[in-house]
Amino acid sequence: MSLELEVLCVLPDATIRDVIGCIDKNEQGIALVTDADRHLLGTITDGDIRRAMLAGISLDSPAREILARKAGTPYAQPITAPADTVQADLVRLMQEREVRQIPLVDAENRVIRMVTFDKLLPSQGLPMQAVIMAGGMGTRLHPLTDELPKPMLPVGDRPLMERIVEQLRDAGIQRVHVTTHFQPEKITKHFGNGESFGVDIDYVEEEQPLGTAGALGLMETPNEPVLVINGDILTRVDFRSMLTYHQKHKSDLTVAVRQYDIQVPYGVIDCEGPYVTGVREKPRMGFFVNAGIYLLEPTALHFIPNGEHFDMTELIEKLILEDRTVVSFPIVEYWLDIGQHEDYVQANRDAAEGRLSS
């Protein structure tokens, strides 16, 4: 019921990037901001960081900046409980305040431990299905993929896609669809109907490559949201938080994004016409890039043509043109797109170092 404080606490001068590392390591969606004596100063959730990223706050800014942004809001003061609070009262407090974590403190507001809703009560299933896009040829990873679909490449002690399936299962997702094309039998033979992996798996075979979204047009439209994840993605993104975010924004499609920074190796000259208005020496420019994870309402699937090549970017553009709601969900957790040989080497290194989910 408790977590080691070392992986939960950060000092107020820690950078937001450090806070992201803390949250990624403890896998609880929260970091506790304390002084050197563990007096609680505030909390920073993954949601706080996502909002800061969308507001353009630098990841090199101190954690205290996020706490300052929360001042004057209903979330300015952290929700805590005395260390001797009984379980029933903790559950009631979490439900009333709509939080999933509560730090327990002593009489001097020092953190003693933290409890989480998932530990107090068995985790409930998520009301959504998942689709793993596993039909790609993996040409950039030749010769590794000459005789093996990319999702079946071993990462550590098991195939990449097995890690994805286990993560979906552990998040409470029961129904999983897998799109296949290249050497599908090597995927279907390993996973079967999913029973031995704790999920229900069915397969959508692409007779010809249909792009990053086209195979969804072959599926029967579900009656609940659909999480779509590329079969070459390793991540510890919190799918429950993504669903909550998706529902809060009443989105038709939510696309996970990852911050990507580029260091310009030259001095940049800002101009208005012929006039120089400023100079920036080797600035760092940040962008949000597509992370290959999407959450779609069933209505969004109606915009995908049946049996035609169609990419997810086309779907996003089509929904925007139709004035549908498309939102971005910044990923603060571990994420790696295995697209190049160096990415595959990094994935196995991360597995050896225990950075991947179990």
Secondary structure by P-SEA (a helix, b strand, c coil): cccccccccccccccaaaaaaaaaaacccbbbbbcccccccccccaaaaaaaaaacccccccaaaaaaaaccccccccccccccccaaaaaaaaaaacccbbbbbcccccccccccccccccbbbbcbbbbbbccccccccccccccccccccccccccaaaaaaaaaaaacccbbbbbbcccaaaaaaaccccccccbbbbbbbccccccccccccccccccbbbbbbcccccccccaaaaaaaaaaacccbbbbbbbbbbbccbbbbbbccccccccccbbbbbbbcccccccccccccccccccccccaaaaaaaaaaaccbbbbbbbcccccccccaaaaaaaaaaaaaccccc
